[in-house]
């Protein structure tokens, strides 16, 4: 199979546990792009946290952010897709998070907001993701359409919160995007849907796409792509739904997948 597009999750997949891109991954990404394969970073991050990574790799192009809610281009800033909701639909969620001391932030297509930056763990988290949210006194004062609302807390807090949110029958989609995060996005939004829409726009059949990820918010794109890949640090039930399992994020699993699926095939041709 000749692949034309590779959708790659960032945190826990492309980045190692020190939030760095290994030289092996950078080399493989550049080599694959030179072979004509479009590299699409696909993340829960906001655009301002994705574009510096593309610049570090030395490539540009389309990327998917906010877990599929926004598809944009790193160079032209064109927005192909933007799916969202009103903050007022999450009044019960806000009340719950304030009561349980769960930190929250909320994003429009290009901006991020939060009600507080007082906690040290919160400031460290944003620094890690190259994010600089704008402070607002009350989330309900944000009138622009939101594309993502995120809860940040301990695993125990979020396990409980996930059940509580499910009982609220919210008009949105709730998913665990990492051990410390719950993301709330538009009900029809997912990385898989965004990948399908972008591939159609670029006239690339899904059978000619690769998706590489590590967590539950990556499952839609892993199962939808022509070749779904899980890195070795993924939970077992994510690995079971992938077509291929490679080395972990700390062992340049992305490079292993791209070398196996694209570069070695090219050498044999």
Secondary structure, 3 states (H helix, E strand, C coil): CCCCEEEECHHHHHECCCCCECHHHHHHHHHHHHCCCEEEEECCCCHHHHHHHHHHHCCCCEEEEHHHCEEEECCCCCEEEECCECHHHHHHHHHHHHHHCCEEEEECCCCEEECCCCCHHHHHHHHHCCCCCEECCCHHHCCCCECEEEEECCHHHHHHHHHHHHHCCCCCEEEEEECCEEEEECCCCCHHHHHHHHHHHCCCCHHHEEEEECCHHHHHHHHHCCEEEECCCCCHHHHCCCCEECCCHHHCHHHHHHHHHHHHHHHHC
